[in-house]
Amino acid sequence: MTVKKLENSSDVNVVTEEVKILTNLLNESTEQLIGKELFTKIQNLIKISANKNYQELEDQIASLDNREMIVVARYFATLPLLINISEDVELASKVNVLNNTNQDYLGKLNDTIDIVAQKKNAKEILEKVSVVPVLTAHPTQVQRKTVLELTDKIHKLLCNYREVKNGIINREEWTEELRACIEILMQTDIIRGHKLKVSNEITNALTYYPKSLIPAITKFTARYKELAKKHGLDIPDATPITMGMWIGGDRDGNPYVTADTLKLSATLQGQVIFEYYIKQINQLYRSISLSTSYMKPSTEVMHLSELSNDDSPFRTNEPYRRAFYYIESRLVRSEQKLLNITNQHSFFKERDVEHLDQIPAYENAQEFKADLEIIKRSLEENRDQAVVKSYFTEILEAIDVFGFHLATIDMRQDSSVNEACVAELLKSAEICDHYSDLSEKEKVSLLLNELNNDPRNLHANNKPKSELLQKELKIYKTARDLKDRLGEDVIKQHIISHTESVSDMLGQAIMLKEYDLLDNQSARVQVVPLFETVEDLNNARDIIKEYLNLDIVKKWLVSQHNYQEVMLGYSDSNKDGGYLASCWNLYKAQKDLTAIGEELGIKITYMHGRGGTVGRGGPSYEAITAQPFNSINDRIRMTEQGEIIQNKYDNKDAAYYNLEMLVSATVDRIASKQIVSEEYIADFRSSMDEIVTESNEIYKKLVFENPNFLDYFLQATPIKEISNLNIGSRPASRKKLSDFSSLRAIPWVFSWSQSRVMFPGWYGVGSAFKHFIDADKNNLQELRHMYQGWPFFHALLSNVDMVLSKSNIEIAKQYAELCQDEKTKSVFDIIYQEWKLTKQIILQIEGHDDLLSDAPNLKNSLAARMPYFNILNYIQLEMIKRDREDEIQGVFQSIIPITINGVASGLRNSG
């Protein structure tokens, strides 16, 4: 029996019922706010859109004045948002119901553990597996924090709907509370009035920890160990999920990321986890009121209680409470010492706050855990197992996962910046005056000599330094200070964007050496290359092989347990070579790099720079299970950004499910045997090489060789409007917007999503497959075999299927009408022909009549929301026309951003 994906188990009737309630309340609130005449126009637009009468829809929207348009845009941007909330509530409900009633779904942890437990090395697999979602600030999350808080409240109210139906909650009061939220939502600015700062991005990302990530990860980790134990596998030290963070440390192309933001990110992260620990200890203090009149605590507990300053007469017979008071006082002192913050949520007395410096701080999180373990053991000795399980499981797991740092912050910089800094350092130290002019061989030789034989910090002289070098050195100094204070896990990697040579990696090592983050024996921070373009991916093999064979690198890797991370860029390789070329070259690079590592006794692990869209890597579960066999060596990291963070981690149930999918897919790929033979797959690979070569040529012919393509992109998508949005601290392009090569890959994908072309997720696919099919009468059957028997190829086509279902070629045609001349507009005809062919060929290979045949719930979801956000596209189109004719001023300039927000909400994975 095929196990369903949980999303395909959702109850459509429940979602429909809840959406109807939300829509009715939105309608009532809107009509009350704007009057019957304009509300009637809104209802008329819905009917026209549902009937797909696009010409009439365009005419009706064009007849609205700006004052009417802002209200209509608000209405249609709110509707998809409300539908999303209802679907999320149903998903969260299903997670709990299917787990609590022991029903199966694809990726369920129980089933994953059952399968891996049959393997001889099951304990090793489960002990070592490490999945790390890394939160990033890429600019696709267009909603304000205020709006997210409102949607959280609506989510919580909808979660109570079943109790409303059962009469446990008063329906009228519940309805009015929901109505109030919707009324506020309709009158709240959806879009930020000012550009986000890096500090805003940090605090926004950290809001997900207390409400969802910490409870979900601790629950998941405890469950993971419990299920393993049922199979006789004791893995007390396993941490299958830990978290990563780019915000504050990723300075590639973002001039606003500095040493101060790095310090702020680490400090705020520490504050979040200390706040969590202190709240947990507060709860333990209030709850565990056991008296010595009825039990005998251990000698160690009595010692802790004697150290406590809790001298309340009511605590005389309550040693556990006194012990918790002492533990909390040490926590507060630790936070003050490590972060220079005095916690305001602790329960201990003011006199103790005044004398905090007399209380010993914890040197690390494991010391804190040791004190809790003393209390836990005492309770177990007194047979209070239920107390231990209920009150200690979560916090003890949290300490192992989050320590005092919460998440590991990655540092990242572009290789060109590193080279400029290294050249300046070498010149100022009178080692080499013209480093950048050296050949690659000369650079490597020079850098190796410095790393092996020169113990100096090259910056330690009185010569003047450029502003860039001063800024970079300050960041490395801060990283060193943070590691010394908060522990090794706070920063573990430095990623190099645009890695093109071994000297790029060694140049990074020189920068780390400046503040003793590595030396000629060991490395406290690992140098991680990021291979982004198709060319870089193809060169990665030689670069990694040469790098790993260096004696000094072998020493560094010994200090890092012989793991070497490589980061792979999905979005840039897609922009560079098209969907098929990107996916295939990423696949081959992983396979080849893994083999190089195996040959040298080094485990190559991968950091996947992916997003939610197909153009940026696509859905996570399918992507992980489609990785090459043997390419996941215990560890896998992946970026999570923008609206994907909200979709996956907005509440603890959704967070648990999505983390479960990541771990299950990873364990599945580590433990699974290759079903088909290597020879069988070899034939497939040969065919893919042929198909991808053709696809890449088709893609480049349009994107890089057609003289009208860049103008088409700039004129027929809202890229300029997106660049003006206040949705991220980082600029949309590295240079001027008209320079295609400097355009960032994420706004590139986001713009095509808004114009409903979804170009990066399919262009070049149809023609390449047709060329292959026409070459031999047996090739179509081979493609069908590949689809049915090769997970990589199945995921490849499923993603194209999904992205085509979200495209709308009629709407895309209207965006083409924005072009200023016929030559530019003619690009659409090329895109349209390829779109038609791709849809036809994909369905032919899959053997389906319609798109999304394997995802009925997604199909229903899109059908329910399409009429609404199709209208948003037409509003966006009309407002872009008015804006380009300077007809929009003042408050009405928010209309285009409102439509961008609404379309992004409707598509859900737009960037």
DAKA-V56864 format. One record per residue. N is the residue number from 1. RES is the residue in one letter. SS is DSSP state (hx for helix, st for strand, lp for the rest). Layout:
N_RES_SS + N_RES_SS
This chain:
1_M_lp + 2_T_lp + 3_V_lp + 4_K_lp + 5_K_lp + 6_L_hx + 7_E_hx + 8_N_hx + 9_S_hx + 10_S_lp + 11_D_lp + 12_V_hx + 13_N_hx + 14_V_hx + 15_V_hx + 16_T_hx + 17_E_hx + 18_E_hx + 19_V_hx + 20_K_hx + 21_I_hx + 22_L_hx + 23_T_hx + 24_N_hx + 25_L_hx + 26_L_hx + 27_N_hx + 28_E_hx + 29_S_hx + 30_T_hx + 31_E_hx + 32_Q_hx + 33_L_hx + 34_I_hx + 35_G_lp + 36_K_hx + 37_E_hx + 38_L_hx + 39_F_hx + 40_T_hx + 41_K_hx + 42_I_hx + 43_Q_hx + 44_N_hx + 45_L_hx + 46_I_hx + 47_K_hx + 48_I_hx + 49_S_hx + 50_A_hx + 51_N_lp + 52_K_lp + 53_N_lp + 54_Y_hx + 55_Q_hx + 56_E_hx + 57_L_hx + 58_E_hx + 59_D_hx + 60_Q_hx + 61_I_hx + 62_A_hx + 63_S_lp + 64_L_lp + 65_D_lp + 66_N_hx + 67_R_hx + 68_E_hx + 69_M_hx + 70_I_hx + 71_V_hx + 72_V_hx + 73_A_hx + 74_R_hx + 75_Y_hx + 76_F_hx + 77_A_hx + 78_T_hx + 79_L_hx + 80_P_hx + 81_L_hx + 82_L_hx + 83_I_hx + 84_N_hx + 85_I_hx + 86_S_hx + 87_E_hx + 88_D_hx + 89_V_hx + 90_E_hx + 91_L_hx + 92_A_hx + 93_S_hx + 94_K_hx + 95_V_hx + 96_N_hx + 97_V_hx + 98_L_hx + 99_N_hx + 100_N_hx + 101_T_lp + 102_N_lp + 103_Q_lp + 104_D_lp + 105_Y_lp + 106_L_lp + 107_G_lp + 108_K_lp + 109_L_hx + 110_N_hx + 111_D_hx + 112_T_hx + 113_I_hx + 114_D_hx + 115_I_hx + 116_V_hx + 117_A_lp + 118_Q_lp + 119_K_lp + 120_K_lp + 121_N_lp + 122_A_hx + 123_K_hx + 124_E_hx + 125_I_hx + 126_L_hx + 127_E_hx + 128_K_hx + 129_V_lp + 130_S_st + 131_V_st + 132_V_st + 133_P_st + 134_V_st + 135_L_st + 136_T_st + 137_A_lp + 138_H_lp + 139_P_lp + 140_T_lp + 141_Q_lp + 142_V_lp + 143_Q_lp + 144_R_lp + 145_K_hx + 146_T_hx + 147_V_hx + 148_L_hx + 149_E_hx + 150_L_hx + 151_T_hx + 152_D_hx + 153_K_hx + 154_I_hx + 155_H_hx + 156_K_hx + 157_L_hx + 158_L_hx + 159_C_hx + 160_N_lp + 161_Y_hx + 162_R_hx + 163_E_hx + 164_V_hx + 165_K_hx + 166_N_lp + 167_G_lp + 168_I_lp + 169_I_lp + 170_N_lp + 171_R_hx + 172_E_hx + 173_E_hx + 174_W_hx + 175_T_hx + 176_E_hx + 177_E_hx + 178_L_hx + 179_R_hx + 180_A_hx + 181_C_hx + 182_I_hx + 183_E_hx + 184_I_hx + 185_L_hx + 186_M_hx + 187_Q_lp + 188_T_lp + 189_D_lp + 190_I_lp + 191_I_lp + 192_R_lp + 193_G_lp + 194_H_lp + 195_K_lp + 196_L_lp + 197_K_lp + 198_V_hx + 199_S_hx + 200_N_hx + 201_E_hx + 202_I_hx + 203_T_hx + 204_N_hx + 205_A_hx + 206_L_hx + 207_T_hx + 208_Y_hx + 209_Y_hx + 210_P_hx + 211_K_hx + 212_S_hx + 213_L_hx + 214_I_hx + 215_P_hx + 216_A_hx + 217_I_hx + 218_T_hx + 219_K_hx + 220_F_hx + 221_T_hx + 222_A_hx + 223_R_hx + 224_Y_hx + 225_K_hx + 226_E_hx + 227_L_hx + 228_A_hx + 229_K_hx + 230_K_hx + 231_H_lp + 232_G_lp + 233_L_lp + 234_D_lp + 235_I_lp + 236_P_lp + 237_D_lp + 238_A_lp + 239_T_lp + 240_P_lp + 241_I_st + 242_T_st + 243_M_st + 244_G_st + 245_M_st + 246_W_lp + 247_I_lp + 248_G_lp + 249_G_lp + 250_D_st + 251_R_lp + 252_D_lp + 253_G_lp + 254_N_lp + 255_P_lp + 256_Y_lp + 257_V_lp + 258_T_lp + 259_A_hx + 260_D_hx + 261_T_hx + 262_L_hx + 263_K_hx + 264_L_hx + 265_S_hx + 266_A_hx + 267_T_hx + 268_L_hx + 269_Q_hx + 270_G_hx + 271_Q_hx + 272_V_hx + 273_I_hx + 274_F_hx + 275_E_hx + 276_Y_hx + 277_Y_hx + 278_I_hx + 279_K_hx + 280_Q_hx + 281_I_hx + 282_N_hx + 283_Q_hx + 284_L_hx + 285_Y_hx + 286_R_hx + 287_S_hx + 288_I_lp + 289_S_lp + 290_L_lp + 291_S_lp + 292_T_lp + 293_S_lp + 294_Y_lp + 295_M_lp + 296_K_lp + 297_P_lp + 298_S_lp + 299_T_hx + 300_E_hx + 301_V_hx + 302_M_hx + 303_H_hx + 304_L_hx + 305_S_hx + 306_E_hx + 307_L_hx + 308_S_lp + 309_N_lp + 310_D_lp + 311_D_lp + 312_S_lp + 313_P_hx + 314_F_hx + 315_R_hx + 316_T_lp + 317_N_lp + 318_E_lp + 319_P_hx + 320_Y_hx + 321_R_hx + 322_R_hx + 323_A_hx + 324_F_hx + 325_Y_hx + 326_Y_hx + 327_I_hx + 328_E_hx + 329_S_hx + 330_R_hx + 331_L_hx + 332_V_hx + 333_R_hx + 334_S_hx + 335_E_hx + 336_Q_hx + 337_K_hx + 338_L_hx + 339_L_hx + 340_N_lp + 341_I_lp + 342_T_lp + 343_N_lp + 344_Q_lp + 345_H_lp + 346_S_lp + 347_F_lp + 348_F_lp + 349_K_lp + 350_E_hx + 351_R_hx + 352_D_hx + 353_V_hx + 354_E_hx + 355_H_lp + 356_L_hx + 357_D_hx + 358_Q_hx + 359_I_lp + 360_P_lp + 361_A_lp + 362_Y_lp + 363_E_lp + 364_N_lp + 365_A_hx + 366_Q_hx + 367_E_hx + 368_F_hx + 369_K_hx + 370_A_hx + 371_D_hx + 372_L_hx + 373_E_hx + 374_I_hx + 375_I_hx + 376_K_hx + 377_R_hx + 378_S_hx + 379_L_hx + 380_E_hx + 381_E_hx + 382_N_lp + 383_R_lp + 384_D_lp + 385_Q_hx + 386_A_hx + 387_V_hx + 388_V_hx + 389_K_hx + 390_S_hx + 391_Y_hx + 392_F_hx + 393_T_hx + 394_E_hx + 395_I_hx + 396_L_hx + 397_E_hx + 398_A_hx + 399_I_hx + 400_D_hx + 401_V_hx + 402_F_hx + 403_G_lp + 404_F_lp + 405_H_lp + 406_L_lp + 407_A_lp + 408_T_st + 409_I_st + 410_D_lp + 411_M_st + 412_R_st + 413_Q_st + 414_D_st + 415_S_hx + 416_S_hx + 417_V_hx + 418_N_hx + 419_E_hx + 420_A_hx + 421_C_hx + 422_V_hx + 423_A_hx + 424_E_hx + 425_L_hx + 426_L_hx + 427_K_hx + 428_S_hx + 429_A_lp + 430_E_lp + 431_I_lp + 432_C_lp + 433_D_lp + 434_H_lp + 435_Y_hx + 436_S_hx + 437_D_hx + 438_L_lp + 439_S_lp + 440_E_hx + 441_K_hx + 442_E_hx + 443_K_hx + 444_V_hx + 445_S_hx + 446_L_hx + 447_L_hx + 448_L_hx + 449_N_hx + 450_E_hx + 451_L_hx + 452_N_hx + 453_N_hx + 454_D_lp + 455_P_lp + 456_R_lp + 457_N_lp + 458_L_lp + 459_H_lp + 460_A_lp + 461_N_lp + 462_N_lp + 463_K_lp + 464_P_lp + 465_K_lp + 466_S_lp + 467_E_hx + 468_L_hx + 469_L_hx + 470_Q_hx + 471_K_hx + 472_E_hx + 473_L_hx + 474_K_hx + 475_I_hx + 476_Y_hx + 477_K_hx + 478_T_hx + 479_A_hx + 480_R_hx + 481_D_hx + 482_L_hx + 483_K_hx + 484_D_hx + 485_R_hx + 486_L_hx + 487_G_lp + 488_E_hx + 489_D_hx + 490_V_hx + 491_I_lp + 492_K_lp + 493_Q_st + 494_H_st + 495_I_st + 496_I_st + 497_S_st + 498_H_lp + 499_T_lp + 500_E_lp + 501_S_lp + 502_V_hx + 503_S_hx + 504_D_hx + 505_M_hx + 506_L_hx + 507_G_hx + 508_Q_hx + 509_A_hx + 510_I_hx + 511_M_hx + 512_L_hx + 513_K_hx + 514_E_lp + 515_Y_lp + 516_D_lp + 517_L_lp + 518_L_st + 519_D_lp + 520_N_lp + 521_Q_lp + 522_S_lp + 523_A_st + 524_R_lp + 525_V_lp + 526_Q_st + 527_V_st + 528_V_st + 529_P_st + 530_L_st + 531_F_st + 532_E_lp + 533_T_lp + 534_V_hx + 535_E_hx + 536_D_hx + 537_L_hx + 538_N_hx + 539_N_hx + 540_A_hx + 541_R_hx + 542_D_hx + 543_I_hx + 544_I_hx + 545_K_hx + 546_E_hx + 547_Y_hx + 548_L_hx + 549_N_lp + 550_L_lp + 551_D_hx + 552_I_hx + 553_V_hx + 554_K_hx + 555_K_hx + 556_W_hx + 557_L_hx + 558_V_hx + 559_S_lp + 560_Q_lp + 561_H_lp + 562_N_lp + 563_Y_st + 564_Q_st + 565_E_st + 566_V_st + 567_M_st + 568_L_st + 569_G_st + 570_Y_hx + 571_S_hx + 572_D_hx + 573_S_hx + 574_N_hx + 575_K_hx + 576_D_hx + 577_G_hx + 578_G_lp + 579_Y_hx + 580_L_hx + 581_A_hx + 582_S_hx + 583_C_hx + 584_W_hx + 585_N_hx + 586_L_hx + 587_Y_hx + 588_K_hx + 589_A_hx + 590_Q_hx + 591_K_hx + 592_D_hx + 593_L_hx + 594_T_hx + 595_A_hx + 596_I_hx + 597_G_hx + 598_E_hx + 599_E_hx + 600_L_hx + 601_G_lp + 602_I_lp + 603_K_st + 604_I_st + 605_T_st + 606_Y_st + 607_M_st + 608_H_st + 609_G_st + 610_R_lp + 611_G_lp + 612_G_lp + 613_T_lp + 614_V_hx + 615_G_hx + 616_R_hx + 617_G_lp + 618_G_lp + 619_P_lp + 620_S_hx + 621_Y_hx + 622_E_hx + 623_A_hx + 624_I_hx + 625_T_hx + 626_A_lp + 627_Q_lp + 628_P_lp + 629_F_lp + 630_N_lp + 631_S_lp + 632_I_lp + 633_N_lp + 634_D_lp + 635_R_st + 636_I_st + 637_R_st + 638_M_st + 639_T_st + 640_E_st + 641_Q_st + 642_G_hx + 643_E_hx + 644_I_hx + 645_I_hx + 646_Q_hx + 647_N_hx + 648_K_hx + 649_Y_hx + 650_D_lp + 651_N_lp + 652_K_hx + 653_D_hx + 654_A_hx + 655_A_hx + 656_Y_hx + 657_Y_hx + 658_N_hx + 659_L_hx + 660_E_hx + 661_M_hx + 662_L_hx + 663_V_hx + 664_S_hx + 665_A_hx + 666_T_hx + 667_V_hx + 668_D_hx + 669_R_hx + 670_I_hx + 671_A_hx + 672_S_lp + 673_K_lp + 674_Q_lp + 675_I_lp + 676_V_lp + 677_S_lp + 678_E_hx + 679_E_hx + 680_Y_hx + 681_I_hx + 682_A_hx + 683_D_hx + 684_F_hx + 685_R_hx + 686_S_hx + 687_S_hx + 688_M_hx + 689_D_hx + 690_E_hx + 691_I_hx + 692_V_hx + 693_T_hx + 694_E_hx + 695_S_hx + 696_N_hx + 697_E_hx + 698_I_hx + 699_Y_hx + 700_K_hx + 701_K_hx + 702_L_hx + 703_V_hx + 704_F_lp + 705_E_lp + 706_N_lp + 707_P_lp + 708_N_lp + 709_F_hx + 710_L_hx + 711_D_hx + 712_Y_hx + 713_F_hx + 714_L_hx + 715_Q_hx + 716_A_hx + 717_T_lp + 718_P_lp + 719_I_hx + 720_K_hx + 721_E_hx + 722_I_hx + 723_S_hx + 724_N_lp + 725_L_lp + 726_N_lp + 727_I_lp + 728_G_lp + 729_S_lp + 730_R_lp + 731_P_lp + 732_A_lp + 733_S_st + 734_R_lp + 735_K_lp + 736_K_lp + 737_L_lp + 738_S_lp + 739_D_lp + 740_F_hx + 741_S_hx + 742_S_hx + 743_L_st + 744_R_lp + 745_A_hx + 746_I_hx + 747_P_hx + 748_W_hx + 749_V_hx + 750_F_hx + 751_S_hx + 752_W_hx + 753_S_hx + 754_Q_hx + 755_S_lp + 756_R_lp + 757_V_lp + 758_M_lp + 759_F_hx + 760_P_hx + 761_G_hx + 762_W_lp + 763_Y_lp + 764_G_lp + 765_V_hx + 766_G_hx + 767_S_hx + 768_A_hx + 769_F_hx + 770_K_hx + 771_H_hx + 772_F_hx + 773_I_hx + 774_D_hx + 775_A_hx + 776_D_lp + 777_K_lp + 778_N_lp + 779_N_hx + 780_L_hx + 781_Q_hx + 782_E_hx + 783_L_hx + 784_R_hx + 785_H_hx + 786_M_hx + 787_Y_hx + 788_Q_hx + 789_G_hx + 790_W_lp + 791_P_hx + 792_F_hx + 793_F_hx + 794_H_hx + 795_A_hx + 796_L_hx + 797_L_hx + 798_S_hx + 799_N_hx + 800_V_hx + 801_D_hx + 802_M_hx + 803_V_hx + 804_L_hx + 805_S_hx + 806_K_hx + 807_S_lp + 808_N_lp + 809_I_hx + 810_E_hx + 811_I_hx + 812_A_hx + 813_K_hx + 814_Q_hx + 815_Y_hx + 816_A_hx + 817_E_lp + 818_L_lp + 819_C_lp + 820_Q_lp + 821_D_lp + 822_E_hx + 823_K_hx + 824_T_hx + 825_K_hx + 826_S_lp + 827_V_hx + 828_F_hx + 829_D_hx + 830_I_hx + 831_I_hx + 832_Y_hx + 833_Q_hx + 834_E_hx + 835_W_hx + 836_K_hx + 837_L_hx + 838_T_hx + 839_K_hx + 840_Q_hx + 841_I_hx + 842_I_hx + 843_L_hx + 844_Q_hx + 845_I_hx + 846_E_hx + 847_G_lp + 848_H_lp + 849_D_lp + 850_D_lp + 851_L_lp + 852_L_lp + 853_S_lp + 854_D_lp + 855_A_lp + 856_P_hx + 857_N_hx + 858_L_hx + 859_K_hx + 860_N_hx + 861_S_hx + 862_L_hx + 863_A_hx + 864_A_hx + 865_R_hx + 866_M_hx + 867_P_hx + 868_Y_hx + 869_F_hx + 870_N_hx + 871_I_hx + 872_L_hx + 873_N_hx + 874_Y_hx + 875_I_hx + 876_Q_hx + 877_L_hx + 878_E_hx + 879_M_hx + 880_I_hx + 881_K_hx + 882_R_hx + 883_D_hx + 884_R_hx + 885_E_lp + 886_D_lp + 887_E_lp + 888_I_lp + 889_Q_lp + 890_G_hx + 891_V_hx + 892_F_hx + 893_Q_hx + 894_S_hx + 895_I_hx + 896_I_hx + 897_P_hx + 898_I_hx + 899_T_hx + 900_I_hx + 901_N_hx + 902_G_hx + 903_V_hx + 904_A_hx + 905_S_hx + 906_G_hx + 907_L_hx + 908_R_lp + 909_N_lp + 910_S_lp + 911_G_lp
